[in-house]
């Protein structure tokens, strides 16, 4: 998926700065093939890796993916264990290859509840990639949009209580600085494969004026042509941001 044969040099100058994806459909992909759901998550992790490389190649600056939500803990323990294992595998590979590809990896969400080994890997990967200046990949792990907003509100309230700021200083801009995505542009385009038509608690604050693209393709089937089709659809949107 890494070689760009989908856009002209002129088109590459007009890429969305920030693309986000809800990685949906791994289990259904596996079921359609008579495989265990865990096989779908394995294939989905490979799709994530290829997608990140494609976004880097076409000049996207930020790529945010919904890897594991706060609600996903309700899934069978075996499935959760496989997802965590795949993430650990990706991180170990990333530590050795990320700097070479100049990709920076960030994490959105409460990672403090993850296994200590996973927390250590996340810290190592984040630190290693700080020097990278290419594509920034944000992995939403144990993440929920409502929880992120509540976290920002709680942080602001604590600062008011401590006398660090006044209540009237809590503006939209101030709260933006307390989100996981502080200092990043909001997503221009959010892609949801899998045929579902909902946002599923993903980037609720940041997606106020994002363009959504829904497709029946399952996440493991998302390839370069599918992403190119979503980007071309985005180019045909008239983004007014509340104006005329």
Secondary structure, DSSP 8 states (H G I E B T S, - for coil): --S--SS-TTGGGG--SEEEEE---HHHHHHHTT--HHHHHHHHHHHHHHHHHHHHHTT-SEEEEEEEETTGGGS-HHHHHHHHHHHHHHHHHHHHHHHHHT-EEEEES-GGGS-HHHHHHHHHHHHHGGG--S-EEEEEEEE-HHHHHHHHHHHHHHHHHTTSS-GGG--HHHHHTTSTTTTS---SEEEE-SS--S-TTSSTTTTTT-EEEE-SS-GGG--HHHHHHHHHHHHT----TT--
